[in-house]
Amino acid sequence: SVAADGQREKDLNLRAVTIMKEEAAKRGIKVVLTRSDDRYLSLKDRLPKQQAAAFISIHHNSIPANTKEAFGGIEVYVSKLNRSIKDTERLGTGILSKLNHLDGIAVRDSLGNANLLLLRDSEMPSVLIELGNIADKKSLDYINKESNMRRICNLVLDGFESFSKTGC
């Protein structure tokens, strides 16, 4: 997808996970990226290859504002078909509760259910986070500010830390 200002979603995703990894390192959290450069990986190849406490998949929506599905903010998805659904929902709810502290961008107030391979077939608790809608100017302006993206990433990490302290 391409944003209204010409940025590509894949570049925004890579920027976000790079920031997330930097912020996680400051907390002593080890992050393993499924990809750290602009190369194609099949969905199966994006699944984690090693055991981890959780799998967090980062994306950006690109849904035109004139459609009924359009939402200009952040959304967190799980798959009810994940074998670790109770832990998955606990992870997702924890992250969502932290993201609800954001000002300046909407946050969908409930977990979405998505039958996506990355969520469904993961061997561990897994969430997919849409960090905003790049087809929505207000959302794009918000996530384009590095300070806002760092805030979002730190709130996601806060949610992960809460989850990991309660036992995975």
DSSP file (Angstrom, degrees, kcal/mol; ACC not computed):
  #  RESIDUE AA STRUCTURE BP1 BP2  ACC     N-H-->O    O-->H-N    N-H-->O    O-->H-N    TCO  KAPPA ALPHA  PHI   PSI    X-CA   Y-CA   Z-CA
    1    1 A S              0   0    0      0, 0.0     8,-2.8     0, 0.0     2,-0.4   0.000 360.0 360.0 360.0 152.9    0.0    0.0    0.0
    2    2 A V  B     -A    8   0A   0      6,-0.2     6,-0.2     7,-0.1     5,-0.1  -0.978 360.0-131.3-122.8 132.0    1.0    3.6   -0.6
    3    3 A A    >   -     0   0    0      4,-3.6     3,-2.1    -2,-0.4   132,-0.2  -0.238  32.5-100.2 -74.3 166.4    0.1    6.5    1.7
    4    4 A A  T 3  S+     0   0    0    130,-1.4    -1,-0.1     1,-0.3   131,-0.1   0.781 125.3  51.3 -57.7 -28.9   -1.3    9.7    0.6
    5    5 A D  T 3  S-     0   0    0    129,-0.2    -1,-0.3     2,-0.1    -2,-0.0   0.325 124.7-100.9 -94.4   8.3    2.1   11.3    0.8
    6    6 A G  S <  S+     0   0    0     -3,-2.1    -2,-0.1     1,-0.3     2,-0.1   0.307  76.2 138.1  94.6  -9.4    3.8    8.5   -1.3
    7    7 A Q        -     0   0    0     -5,-0.1    -4,-3.6   127,-0.1     2,-0.4  -0.408  51.5-125.3 -68.5 147.1    5.3    6.5    1.6
    8    8 A R  B >>  -A    2   0A   0     -6,-0.2     4,-2.0     1,-0.1     3,-0.6  -0.744   9.2-130.2 -95.0 142.1    5.0    2.8    1.3
    9    9 A E  H 3> S+     0   0    0     -8,-2.8     4,-3.0    -2,-0.4     5,-0.2   0.904 107.9  57.6 -55.4 -43.2    3.5    0.7    4.0
   10   10 A K  H 3> S+     0   0    0     -9,-0.3     4,-2.1     1,-0.2    -1,-0.2   0.849 106.9  48.8 -60.5 -33.2    6.4   -1.7    4.1
   11   11 A D  H <> S+     0   0    0     -3,-0.6     4,-2.3     2,-0.2    -1,-0.2   0.889 111.5  48.7 -72.6 -38.8    8.8    1.2    4.8
   12   12 A L  H  X S+     0   0    0     -4,-2.0     4,-2.4     2,-0.2    -2,-0.2   0.894 111.2  51.2 -64.8 -39.8    6.6    2.5    7.6
   13   13 A N  H  X S+     0   0    0     -4,-3.0     4,-2.6     2,-0.2     5,-0.2   0.937 110.5  47.9 -61.4 -47.1    6.4   -1.0    9.0
   14   14 A L  H  X S+     0   0    0     -4,-2.1     4,-2.0     1,-0.2    -2,-0.2   0.896 111.2  51.1 -62.9 -40.3   10.2   -1.3    8.9
   15   15 A R  H  X S+     0   0    0     -4,-2.3     4,-2.1     1,-0.2    -1,-0.2   0.930 111.2  48.7 -60.3 -45.2   10.6    2.1   10.6
   16   16 A A  H  X S+     0   0    0     -4,-2.4     4,-2.7     1,-0.2    -2,-0.2   0.919 112.1  46.3 -63.8 -45.0    8.2    1.1   13.3
   17   17 A V  H  X S+     0   0    0     -4,-2.6     4,-2.5     2,-0.2    -1,-0.2   0.825 110.1  54.7 -71.4 -28.3    9.8   -2.2   14.1
   18   18 A T  H  X S+     0   0    0     -4,-2.0     4,-2.2    -5,-0.2    -1,-0.2   0.925 111.5  44.4 -66.2 -43.8   13.2   -0.6   14.1
   19   19 A I  H  X S+     0   0    0     -4,-2.1     4,-2.7     2,-0.2     5,-0.2   0.920 112.7  52.4 -63.8 -43.9   12.0    1.9   16.7
   20   20 A M  H  X S+     0   0    0     -4,-2.7     4,-2.5     1,-0.2    -2,-0.2   0.918 109.7  48.6 -58.8 -44.2   10.3   -0.9   18.7
   21   21 A K  H  X S+     0   0    0     -4,-2.5     4,-2.3     2,-0.2    -1,-0.2   0.909 111.5  49.8 -64.3 -41.9   13.6   -2.9   18.7
   22   22 A E  H  X S+     0   0    0     -4,-2.2     4,-1.4     1,-0.2    -2,-0.2   0.937 113.7  45.1 -60.6 -47.5   15.6    0.1   19.9
   23   23 A E  H  X S+     0   0    0     -4,-2.7     4,-0.7     1,-0.2    -2,-0.2   0.872 112.1  52.2 -66.5 -36.9   13.1    0.9   22.7
   24   24 A A  H ><>S+     0   0    0     -4,-2.5     5,-2.6    -5,-0.2     3,-1.1   0.901 104.4  56.4 -65.0 -40.8   13.0   -2.8   23.7
   25   25 A A  H ><5S+     0   0    0     -4,-2.3     3,-1.1     1,-0.3    -1,-0.2   0.863 100.1  59.1 -60.5 -35.8   16.8   -3.0   23.9
   26   26 A K  H 3<5S+     0   0    0     -4,-1.4    -1,-0.3     1,-0.3    -2,-0.2   0.771 110.0  44.2 -62.4 -25.1   16.7   -0.1   26.4
   27   27 A R  T <<5S-     0   0    0     -3,-1.1    -1,-0.3    -4,-0.7    -2,-0.2   0.428 119.4-108.9 -98.4  -1.8   14.5   -2.3   28.6
   28   28 A G  T < 5S+     0   0    0     -3,-1.1     2,-0.5    -4,-0.5    -3,-0.2   0.693  71.5 143.1  79.5  18.9   16.5   -5.4   28.2
   29   29 A I      < -     0   0    0     -5,-2.6     2,-0.5    -6,-0.1    -1,-0.3  -0.822  46.9-136.5 -93.8 126.2   13.9   -7.1   26.0
   30   30 A K        -     0   0    0     -2,-0.5     2,-0.5    -3,-0.1    -9,-0.0  -0.719  20.9-168.5 -84.7 125.7   15.3   -9.2   23.2
   31   31 A V        -     0   0    0     -2,-0.5     2,-0.6   -10,-0.1    -6,-0.0  -0.958   7.8-164.0-115.5 130.9   13.5   -8.6   19.9
   32   32 A V        -     0   0    0     -2,-0.5     2,-0.3     3,-0.0    -2,-0.0  -0.969  14.6-146.8-113.2 119.1   14.0  -10.9   16.9
   33   33 A L        -     0   0    0     -2,-0.6     3,-0.2     1,-0.1    -2,-0.0  -0.646  11.0-145.1 -84.8 139.3   12.7   -9.4   13.6
   34   34 A T  S    S+     0   0    0     -2,-0.3     2,-0.3     1,-0.3    -1,-0.1   0.788  92.4   5.1 -72.1 -25.1   11.3  -11.7   11.0
   35   35 A R        -     0   0    0     11,-0.1    -1,-0.3     1,-0.0     3,-0.0  -0.959  55.0-175.9-154.7 144.5   12.9   -9.3    8.5
   36   36 A S  S    S+     0   0    0     -2,-0.3     2,-0.3    -3,-0.2    -1,-0.0   0.223  71.8  41.1-124.3  11.1   15.0   -6.3    8.8
   37   37 A D  S    S-     0   0    0      2,-0.1     2,-1.8     0, 0.0     0, 0.0  -0.884  99.0 -76.6-147.4 179.5   15.3   -5.2    5.2
   38   38 A D  S    S+     0   0    0     -2,-0.3     2,-0.3    -3,-0.0   -27,-0.0  -0.566  77.9 123.2 -87.5  79.0   13.1   -4.8    2.1
   39   39 A R        -     0   0    0     -2,-1.8     2,-0.3     2,-0.0    -2,-0.1  -0.986  62.3-107.9-136.6 150.2   12.8   -8.4    0.9
   40   40 A Y        +     0   0    0     -2,-0.3     2,-0.4    -5,-0.0    -2,-0.0  -0.562  33.8 179.0 -79.1 134.5    9.9  -10.5    0.3
   41   41 A L        -     0   0    0     -2,-0.3     5,-0.1    -6,-0.0    -6,-0.0  -0.998  29.9-118.5-129.1 137.4    9.1  -13.4    2.7
   42   42 A S     >  -     0   0    0     -2,-0.4     4,-0.8     1,-0.1     3,-0.1  -0.277  33.7-106.4 -64.5 161.7    6.1  -15.7    2.3
   43   43 A L  H >> S+     0   0    0      1,-0.2     3,-1.1     2,-0.2     4,-0.6   0.914 122.3  52.4 -58.5 -42.9    3.6  -15.6    5.1
   44   44 A K  H >4 S+     0   0    0      1,-0.3     3,-1.1     2,-0.2    -1,-0.2   0.889 106.8  53.5 -60.1 -38.6    4.8  -19.0    6.3
   45   45 A D  H 34 S+     0   0    0      1,-0.2    -1,-0.3    -3,-0.1    -2,-0.2   0.635 100.5  62.2 -72.6 -12.8    8.4  -17.7    6.4
   46   46 A R  H << S+     0   0    0     -3,-1.1    -1,-0.2    -4,-0.8    -2,-0.2   0.633  79.8 103.5 -85.4 -14.5    7.3  -14.8    8.5
   47   47 A L  S << S-     0   0    0     -3,-1.1    71,-0.1    -4,-0.6    72,-0.0  -0.407  90.4 -91.3 -64.6 143.8    6.3  -17.1   11.4
   48   48 A P        -     0   0    0      0, 0.0    75,-0.2     0, 0.0    -1,-0.1  -0.280  30.4-159.1 -58.8 139.9    8.8  -17.2   14.2
   49   49 A K  S    S+     0   0    0     -3,-0.1     2,-0.3    -4,-0.1    -2,-0.1   0.575  73.3  46.2 -95.4 -13.2   11.4  -19.9   13.8
   50   50 A Q  S    S-     0   0    0      1,-0.0     2,-0.1     0, 0.0     0, 0.0  -0.883  96.3 -88.9-128.9 160.4   12.4  -20.0   17.5
   51   51 A Q        +     0   0    0     -2,-0.3     2,-0.3     2,-0.0    -2,-0.1  -0.431  52.6 164.7 -69.0 139.6   10.5  -20.1   20.8
   52   52 A A        -     0   0    0     -2,-0.1     3,-0.1     1,-0.1    -1,-0.0  -0.936  50.4-109.3-147.4 167.2    9.6  -16.7   22.2
   53   53 A A  S    S-     0   0    0     -2,-0.3     2,-0.3     1,-0.2    -1,-0.1   0.831  96.9 -12.7 -69.3 -31.5    7.3  -15.2   24.8
   54   54 A A        -     0   0    0     70,-0.1     2,-0.5     2,-0.0    -1,-0.2  -0.989  55.5-129.9-163.9 161.8    5.1  -13.6   22.0
   55   55 A F  E     -b  126   0B   0     70,-2.4    72,-2.3    -2,-0.3     2,-0.5  -0.988  22.4-173.0-121.7 120.5    4.9  -12.8   18.4
   56   56 A I  E     -b  127   0B   0     -2,-0.5     2,-0.5    70,-0.2    72,-0.2  -0.960   6.9-160.4-118.9 116.3    3.8   -9.2   17.5
   57   57 A S  E     -b  128   0B   0     70,-3.0    72,-3.1    -2,-0.5     2,-0.4  -0.853   9.7-151.5-100.7 125.0    3.2   -8.4   13.9
   58   58 A I  E     +b  129   0B   0     -2,-0.5     2,-0.3    70,-0.2    72,-0.2  -0.814  27.0 148.1-104.7 132.5    3.3   -4.7   12.9
   59   59 A H  E     -b  130   0B   0     70,-2.6    72,-3.1    -2,-0.4     2,-0.4  -0.887  35.8-132.1-147.0 174.7    1.3   -3.2   10.1
   60   60 A H  E     -     0   0B   0     -2,-0.3    73,-0.2    70,-0.3    70,-0.1  -0.996  25.3-127.4-133.9 133.2   -0.4   -0.1    8.9
   61   61 A N  E     -b  133   0B   0     71,-2.3    73,-3.0    -2,-0.4    74,-0.2  -0.331  14.8-167.5 -70.9 159.4   -3.9    0.0    7.4
   62   62 A S        +     0   0    0     71,-0.2   -60,-0.1    72,-0.2    71,-0.1  -0.495  29.4 147.1-146.0  71.3   -4.7    1.6    4.1
   63   63 A I        -     0   0    0      8,-0.2     8,-0.2     6,-0.1    72,-0.1  -0.937  50.1-117.0-114.2 117.1   -8.5    1.9    3.9
   64   64 A P    >   -     0   0    0      0, 0.0     3,-1.7     0, 0.0     6,-0.3  -0.176  20.4-124.1 -54.6 141.9   -9.9    4.9    2.1
   65   65 A A  T 3  S+     0   0    0     70,-0.4     5,-0.1     1,-0.3     7,-0.1   0.718 105.2  66.9 -61.3 -23.1  -12.0    7.1    4.3
   66   66 A N  T 3  S+     0   0    0      3,-0.0     2,-0.3     2,-0.0    -1,-0.3   0.341  85.9  87.0 -85.3   9.9  -15.0    6.8    2.1
   67   67 A T  S X  S-     0   0    0     -3,-1.7     3,-1.3     1,-0.1    -4,-0.0  -0.794  82.1-125.7-106.3 153.3  -15.5    3.1    2.9
   68   68 A K  T 3  S+     0   0    0     -2,-0.3    -1,-0.1     1,-0.3    -3,-0.0   0.739 109.3  58.6 -69.2 -21.1  -17.5    1.8    5.8
   69   69 A E  T 3  S+     0   0    0     -5,-0.1    -1,-0.3     2,-0.0    -4,-0.1   0.585  79.7 120.8 -81.3 -10.2  -14.5   -0.3    7.0
   70   70 A A    <   +     0   0    0     -3,-1.3     2,-0.3    -6,-0.3    -5,-0.1  -0.281  32.7 170.5 -62.6 134.9  -12.3    2.8    7.3
   71   71 A F        -     0   0    0     -8,-0.2    -8,-0.2     2,-0.1    65,-0.1  -0.967  24.3-152.2-143.1 128.0  -10.9    3.5   10.8
   72   72 A G        +     0   0    0     -2,-0.3    61,-0.7    60,-0.1    34,-0.2   0.361  68.5  54.5 -85.6   6.2   -8.3    6.2   11.2
   73   73 A G  S    S-     0   0    0     59,-0.2    59,-0.4    32,-0.1     2,-0.3  -0.235  90.9 -52.4-123.7-152.7   -6.5    4.8   14.3
   74   74 A I  B     -e  107   0C   0     32,-2.6    34,-2.9    57,-0.2     2,-0.3  -0.688  43.7-174.8 -95.4 139.7   -4.8    1.8   15.9
   75   75 A E  E     -C  130   0B   0     55,-2.0    55,-2.6    -2,-0.3     2,-0.4  -0.978  13.6-151.8-134.4 147.5   -6.3   -1.7   16.0
   76   76 A V  E     -C  129   0B   0     34,-0.4    36,-2.8    -2,-0.3     2,-0.3  -0.983  17.6-168.0-121.4 129.0   -5.1   -4.9   17.7
   77   77 A Y  E     +Cd 128 112B   0     51,-3.1    51,-2.1    -2,-0.4     2,-0.3  -0.876  10.7 176.1-119.7 148.8   -6.1   -8.3   16.3
   78   78 A V  E     - d   0 113B   0     34,-2.8    36,-3.1    -2,-0.3     2,-0.5  -0.860  28.5-121.5-132.7 169.9   -5.9  -11.9   17.5
   79   79 A S    >   -     0   0    0     47,-0.4     3,-2.0    -2,-0.3    47,-0.1  -0.981   5.0-151.1-116.9 124.6   -7.1  -15.1   16.0
   80   80 A K  T 3  S+     0   0    0     -2,-0.5     5,-0.1     1,-0.3    -1,-0.1   0.649  98.3  64.1 -63.0 -13.0   -9.6  -17.2   18.0
   81   81 A L  T 3  S+     0   0    0     33,-0.2    -1,-0.3     3,-0.1     2,-0.2   0.464  72.4 115.4 -91.5  -2.7   -8.0  -20.2   16.2
   82   82 A N  S X  S-     0   0    0     -3,-2.0     3,-1.2     1,-0.1    39,-0.1  -0.484  71.0-132.4 -66.8 135.3   -4.5  -19.7   17.8
   83   83 A R  T 3  S+     0   0    0     37,-0.5     3,-0.2    39,-0.5    -1,-0.1   0.701 107.3  50.0 -65.7 -17.6   -3.7  -22.7   20.0
   84   84 A S  T 3> S+     0   0    0     38,-0.2     4,-3.0    40,-0.2    -1,-0.3  -0.267  72.0 144.0-108.7  44.2   -2.7  -20.3   22.8
   85   85 A I  H <>  +     0   0    0     -3,-1.2     4,-3.0     1,-0.2     5,-0.2   0.835  66.0  53.5 -59.8 -37.8   -5.9  -18.2   22.6
   86   86 A K  H  > S+     0   0    0      2,-0.2     4,-1.8     1,-0.2    -1,-0.2   0.948 116.0  39.2 -63.6 -46.2   -6.2  -17.4   26.3
   87   87 A D  H  > S+     0   0    0     -3,-0.2     4,-2.7     2,-0.2    -2,-0.2   0.876 114.5  55.7 -68.4 -36.9   -2.6  -16.1   26.5
   88   88 A T  H  X S+     0   0    0     -4,-3.0     4,-2.9     1,-0.2    -2,-0.2   0.933 109.5  45.5 -59.8 -47.0   -3.1  -14.4   23.1
   89   89 A E  H  X S+     0   0    0     -4,-3.0     4,-2.7     2,-0.2     5,-0.2   0.866 111.8  52.4 -66.1 -35.8   -6.1  -12.5   24.3
   90   90 A R  H  X S+     0   0    0     -4,-1.8     4,-2.1    -5,-0.2    -2,-0.2   0.913 112.2  45.9 -65.6 -42.2   -4.3  -11.6   27.6
   91   91 A L  H  X S+     0   0    0     -4,-2.7     4,-2.4     2,-0.2     5,-0.2   0.953 115.5  46.1 -62.7 -50.4   -1.4  -10.2   25.5
   92   92 A G  H  X S+     0   0    0     -4,-2.9     4,-2.6     1,-0.2    -2,-0.2   0.901 113.4  48.2 -60.9 -43.6   -3.7   -8.3   23.1
   93   93 A T  H  X S+     0   0    0     -4,-2.7     4,-2.5     2,-0.2    -1,-0.2   0.886 111.3  51.4 -65.3 -39.4   -5.9   -6.9   25.9
   94   94 A G  H  X S+     0   0    0     -4,-2.1     4,-1.4    -5,-0.2    -2,-0.2   0.918 112.8  44.4 -64.0 -44.2   -2.8   -5.8   27.8
   95   95 A I  H  X S+     0   0    0     -4,-2.4     4,-2.6     1,-0.2     3,-0.2   0.931 113.6  51.0 -65.2 -45.2   -1.3   -4.0   24.8
   96   96 A L  H  X S+     0   0    0     -4,-2.6     4,-1.6     1,-0.2    -2,-0.2   0.891 106.0  54.8 -60.5 -40.9   -4.7   -2.5   24.0
   97   97 A S  H  < S+     0   0    0     -4,-2.5    -1,-0.2     1,-0.2    -2,-0.2   0.864 111.6  44.9 -63.8 -34.3   -5.1   -1.2   27.6
   98   98 A K  H >< S+     0   0    0     -4,-1.4     3,-1.8    -3,-0.2    -2,-0.2   0.906 109.9  53.9 -73.6 -42.0   -1.8    0.6   27.3
   99   99 A L  H >< S+     0   0    0     -4,-2.6     3,-2.1     1,-0.3    -2,-0.2   0.773  92.5  73.6 -64.1 -25.1   -2.5    2.0   23.8
  100  100 A N  T 3< S+     0   0    0     -4,-1.6    -1,-0.3     1,-0.3    -2,-0.2   0.584  83.0  70.7 -65.1  -7.8   -5.7    3.5   25.2
  101  101 A H  T <  S+     0   0    0     -3,-1.8    -1,-0.3    -4,-0.1    -2,-0.2   0.469  76.7 112.5 -84.6  -2.9   -3.5    6.1   27.0
  102  102 A L    <   -     0   0    0     -3,-2.1     2,-0.4    -4,-0.1     5,-0.1  -0.409  51.6-158.9 -72.3 145.3   -2.7    7.7   23.6
  103  103 A D  S    S+     0   0    0     -2,-0.1     3,-0.1     1,-0.1    -2,-0.1  -0.952  71.4  33.2-117.0 144.1   -3.9   11.2   22.7
  104  104 A G  S    S+     0   0    0     -2,-0.4     2,-0.3     1,-0.1    38,-0.1   0.292 108.8  61.5  99.4 -10.3   -4.1   12.4   19.2
  105  105 A I  S    S-     0   0    0     37,-0.1   -32,-0.1    38,-0.0     2,-0.1  -0.991  82.5-114.0-147.1 140.5   -5.0    9.1   17.5
  106  106 A A        -     0   0    0     -2,-0.3   -32,-2.6   -34,-0.2     2,-0.4  -0.397  22.8-158.4 -72.1 149.8   -8.0    6.9   17.9
  107  107 A V  B     -e   74   0C   0    -34,-0.2   -32,-0.2    -5,-0.1     2,-0.1  -0.991  24.0-120.4-129.2 122.7   -7.6    3.4   19.3
  108  108 A R        -     0   0    0    -34,-2.9   -32,-0.2    -2,-0.4     4,-0.1  -0.448  24.1-138.5 -62.4 131.3  -10.2    0.7   18.6
  109  109 A D  S    S+     0   0    0     -2,-0.1     2,-0.3   -34,-0.1    -1,-0.1   0.351  74.8  46.3 -84.2   6.5  -11.5   -0.3   22.1
  110  110 A S  S    S-     0   0    0    -34,-0.0   -34,-0.4   -14,-0.0     2,-0.1  -0.989  88.2 -96.7-144.1 156.1  -11.7   -4.0   21.6
  111  111 A L        -     0   0    0     -2,-0.3     2,-0.3   -36,-0.1   -34,-0.2  -0.449  36.9-136.6 -67.6 138.3   -9.6   -6.8   20.1
  112  112 A G  E     -d   77   0B   0    -36,-2.8   -34,-2.8    -2,-0.1     2,-0.6  -0.710   9.8-133.0 -91.9 150.3  -10.5   -7.7   16.5
  113  113 A N  E     +d   78   0B   0     -2,-0.3     2,-0.4   -36,-0.2   -34,-0.2  -0.919  29.5 175.3-103.9 123.5  -10.7  -11.4   15.5
  114  114 A A        -     0   0    0    -36,-3.1     2,-1.9    -2,-0.6   -33,-0.2  -0.988  30.9-145.3-133.7 125.0   -8.8  -12.2   12.3
  115  115 A N        +     0   0    0     -2,-0.4     2,-0.4   -36,-0.1   -36,-0.1  -0.498  48.4 150.4 -85.4  68.1   -8.3  -15.6   10.7
  116  116 A L    >>  -     0   0    0     -2,-1.9     4,-3.4     1,-0.1     3,-0.7  -0.822  54.8-126.8-105.3 141.7   -4.8  -14.7    9.4
  117  117 A L  H 3> S+     0   0    0     -2,-0.4     4,-2.7     1,-0.3     5,-0.3   0.891 108.9  55.8 -52.8 -44.8   -2.1  -17.3    9.0
  118  118 A L  H 34 S+     0   0    0      1,-0.2     4,-0.3     2,-0.2    -1,-0.3   0.845 118.5  33.2 -60.6 -34.0    0.4  -15.3   11.1
  119  119 A L  H <4 S+     0   0    0     -3,-0.7   -40,-0.2     2,-0.1    -2,-0.2   0.869 122.0  46.2 -87.0 -41.5   -2.0  -15.2   14.0
  120  120 A R  H  < S+     0   0    0     -4,-3.4   -37,-0.5     1,-0.2    -3,-0.2   0.899 118.0  38.2 -70.2 -44.2   -3.7  -18.6   13.5
  121  121 A D  S  < S+     0   0    0     -4,-2.7    -1,-0.2    -5,-0.3    -3,-0.1   0.438  84.0 118.4 -95.5  -0.1   -0.6  -20.8   12.9
  122  122 A S        -     0   0    0     -5,-0.3   -39,-0.5    -4,-0.3   -38,-0.2  -0.399  60.8-141.4 -66.9 143.4    1.8  -19.2   15.4
  123  123 A E  S    S+     0   0    0    -75,-0.2    -1,-0.1     2,-0.1    -3,-0.0   0.409  82.7  43.9 -83.5   1.3    3.1  -21.6   18.1
  124  124 A M  S    S-     0   0    0    -73,-0.0   -40,-0.2     1,-0.0   -70,-0.1  -0.852 109.4 -61.5-138.6 169.8    2.9  -18.8   20.7
  125  125 A P        -     0   0    0      0, 0.0   -70,-2.4     0, 0.0     2,-0.4  -0.372  64.1-173.1 -55.0 130.9    0.6  -15.9   21.8
  126  126 A S  E     +b   55   0B   0    -72,-0.2   -47,-0.4    -7,-0.1     2,-0.3  -0.992  17.5 178.3-140.0 135.9    0.4  -13.7   18.7
  127  127 A V  E     -b   56   0B   0    -72,-2.3   -70,-3.0    -2,-0.4     2,-0.5  -0.957  17.6-146.9-131.8 153.4   -1.1  -10.3   17.9
  128  128 A L  E     -bC  57  77B   0    -51,-2.1   -51,-3.1    -2,-0.3     2,-0.5  -0.987  16.7-160.8-117.9 129.2   -1.3   -8.1   14.8
  129  129 A I  E     -bC  58  76B   0    -72,-3.1   -70,-2.6    -2,-0.5     2,-0.7  -0.949  11.0-156.1-117.1 123.0   -1.2   -4.4   15.4
  130  130 A E  E     -bC  59  75B   0    -55,-2.6   -55,-2.0    -2,-0.5   -70,-0.3  -0.875  11.3-159.4 -91.2 113.3   -2.4   -1.9   12.8
  131  131 A L  E     -     0   0B   0    -72,-3.1     2,-0.2    -2,-0.7   -57,-0.2   0.317  59.5 -47.9 -83.1  10.1   -0.5    1.3   13.8
  132  132 A G  E     -     0   0B   0    -59,-0.4   -71,-2.3   -73,-0.1     2,-0.7  -0.757  64.5 -78.7 143.5 171.0   -2.8    3.6   12.0
  133  133 A N  E >   -b   61   0B   0    -61,-0.7     3,-1.7    -2,-0.2     7,-0.4  -0.905  28.5-164.4-107.8 110.2   -4.5    4.1    8.7
  134  134 A I  T 3  S+     0   0    0    -73,-3.0  -130,-1.4    -2,-0.7  -129,-0.2   0.554  89.3  62.9 -74.6  -6.3   -2.1    5.6    6.1
  135  135 A A  T 3  S+     0   0    0    -74,-0.2     2,-0.6  -132,-0.2   -70,-0.4   0.519  90.8  79.1 -88.3  -7.4   -5.0    6.5    3.8
  136  136 A D  S <> S-     0   0    0     -3,-1.7     4,-2.9     1,-0.1     5,-0.2  -0.907  73.4-151.1-104.1 117.6   -6.2    8.9    6.6
  137  137 A K  H  > S+     0   0    0     -2,-0.6     4,-3.0     1,-0.2     5,-0.2   0.883  95.0  50.1 -58.1 -43.5   -4.3   12.2    6.7
  138  138 A K  H  > S+     0   0    0      2,-0.2     4,-1.9     1,-0.2    -1,-0.2   0.929 114.2  44.9 -62.7 -44.5   -4.8   12.8   10.4
  139  139 A S  H  > S+     0   0    0     -6,-0.2     4,-2.5     2,-0.2     5,-0.2   0.926 114.4  48.9 -63.6 -45.6   -3.6    9.3   11.2
  140  140 A L  H  X S+     0   0    0     -4,-2.9     4,-1.7    -7,-0.4    -2,-0.2   0.911 109.8  51.4 -62.5 -43.9   -0.6    9.5    8.8
  141  141 A D  H  X S+     0   0    0     -4,-3.0     4,-0.6    -5,-0.2    -1,-0.2   0.899 111.3  49.7 -59.2 -40.1    0.4   12.9   10.2
  142  142 A Y  H >< S+     0   0    0     -4,-1.9     3,-1.1    -5,-0.2     6,-0.2   0.951 113.7  42.3 -65.0 -50.6    0.4   11.4   13.7
  143  143 A I  H 3< S+     0   0    0     -4,-2.5    -1,-0.2     1,-0.3    -2,-0.2   0.686 102.6  69.1 -75.6 -15.9    2.5    8.3   13.0
  144  144 A N  H 3< S+     0   0    0     -4,-1.7     2,-0.6    -5,-0.2    -1,-0.3   0.708  80.9  88.4 -72.2 -18.9    4.9   10.3   10.8
  145  145 A K  S XX S-     0   0    0     -3,-1.1     4,-2.1    -4,-0.6     3,-0.5  -0.713  73.9-148.1 -82.3 121.2    6.2   12.1   14.0
  146  146 A E  H 3> S+     0   0    0     -2,-0.6     4,-2.8     1,-0.2     5,-0.2   0.869  96.5  57.5 -58.5 -37.8    9.0   10.0   15.4
  147  147 A S  H 3> S+     0   0    0      1,-0.2     4,-1.9     2,-0.2    -1,-0.2   0.887 107.9  47.6 -62.1 -37.2    8.1   11.0   19.0
  148  148 A N  H <> S+     0   0    0     -3,-0.5     4,-2.6    -6,-0.2    -1,-0.2   0.908 111.5  49.7 -68.2 -41.6    4.5    9.7   18.5
  149  149 A M  H  X S+     0   0    0     -4,-2.1     4,-2.8     1,-0.2    -2,-0.2   0.896 110.1  50.9 -65.1 -38.8    5.8    6.4   17.0
  150  150 A R  H  X S+     0   0    0     -4,-2.8     4,-2.6     2,-0.2    -1,-0.2   0.904 110.0  50.6 -64.2 -39.2    8.2    6.0   20.0
  151  151 A R  H  X S+     0   0    0     -4,-1.9     4,-2.1    -5,-0.2    -2,-0.2   0.938 111.5  47.7 -62.0 -47.0    5.3    6.6   22.3
  152  152 A I  H  X S+     0   0    0     -4,-2.6     4,-2.3     1,-0.2    -2,-0.2   0.945 112.8  48.7 -58.6 -49.1    3.2    3.9   20.5
  153  153 A C  H  X S+     0   0    0     -4,-2.8     4,-2.4     1,-0.2    -1,-0.2   0.895 110.7  50.6 -60.7 -40.9    6.1    1.5   20.6
  154  154 A N  H  X S+     0   0    0     -4,-2.6     4,-2.3     2,-0.2    -1,-0.2   0.863 109.3  50.8 -67.6 -34.3    6.7    2.0   24.3
  155  155 A L  H  X S+     0   0    0     -4,-2.1     4,-2.2     2,-0.2    -2,-0.2   0.896 109.6  50.5 -68.5 -38.7    3.1    1.5   25.1
  156  156 A V  H  X S+     0   0    0     -4,-2.3     4,-2.3     2,-0.2    -2,-0.2   0.929 112.0  48.2 -61.0 -44.3    3.1   -1.8   23.1
  157  157 A L  H  X S+     0   0    0     -4,-2.4     4,-3.0     2,-0.2    -2,-0.2   0.872 107.6  55.1 -65.2 -36.9    6.2   -2.8   25.1
  158  158 A D  H  X S+     0   0    0     -4,-2.3     4,-2.3     2,-0.2    -1,-0.2   0.932 109.7  47.5 -58.8 -44.8    4.5   -1.8   28.4
  159  159 A G  H  X S+     0   0    0     -4,-2.2     4,-2.1     2,-0.2    -2,-0.2   0.895 112.1  49.3 -63.4 -40.7    1.6   -4.2   27.4
  160  160 A F  H  X S+     0   0    0     -4,-2.3     4,-3.0     2,-0.2     5,-0.2   0.925 110.0  50.9 -63.7 -44.2    4.1   -6.9   26.5
  161  161 A E  H  X S+     0   0    0     -4,-3.0     4,-1.9     2,-0.2    -2,-0.2   0.906 109.4  50.4 -62.4 -41.0    6.0   -6.5   29.8
  162  162 A S  H  X S+     0   0    0     -4,-2.3     4,-0.9     1,-0.2    -1,-0.2   0.927 113.1  47.5 -59.6 -44.4    2.7   -6.7   31.8
  163  163 A F  H >< S+     0   0    0     -4,-2.1     3,-0.8     1,-0.2    -2,-0.2   0.927 111.9  48.3 -61.5 -47.6    1.9   -9.9   29.9
  164  164 A S  H >< S+     0   0    0     -4,-3.0     3,-0.9     1,-0.2     4,-0.3   0.790 106.3  57.2 -70.4 -26.0    5.3  -11.5   30.4
  165  165 A K  H 3< S+     0   0    0     -4,-1.9    -1,-0.2     1,-0.2    -2,-0.2   0.738 101.8  56.7 -74.5 -21.9    5.3  -10.7   34.2
  166  166 A T  T << S-     0   0    0     -4,-0.9    -1,-0.2    -3,-0.8    -2,-0.2   0.432 125.2 -92.0 -90.0   3.0    2.0  -12.6   34.6
  167  167 A G    <         0   0    0     -3,-0.9    -2,-0.1    -4,-0.2    -1,-0.1   0.447 360.0 360.0  95.5 127.7    3.6  -15.8   33.1
  168  168 A C              0   0    0     -4,-0.3    -1,-0.1    -3,-0.1   -81,-0.1   0.375 360.0 360.0-110.4 360.0    3.6  -16.9   29.5
